[in-house]
């Protein structure tokens, strides 16, 4: 049987930034409840994939043909 620390079996920490290597090590430390870390990039992907509070739109990419404008 697994020993419990406090009353949690698992944790979740979300940031709009990033996590340090130390944070990742602590989140997966042996003997402690697992902690899932969700950084800003992953959070944006989750919101987009689940269509929660975000709208996705395609923006056209425009390349300039410099030769066309040399004769002007």
Buried (B, 14 or more C-beta within 10 A) or exposed (E): EEEEEEEEEEEEEEEEEEBEEEBEEEBEEEEEBEBEBBBEEBEEEEEEEEEEEEEEEEEEEEEEEEEEEEEE
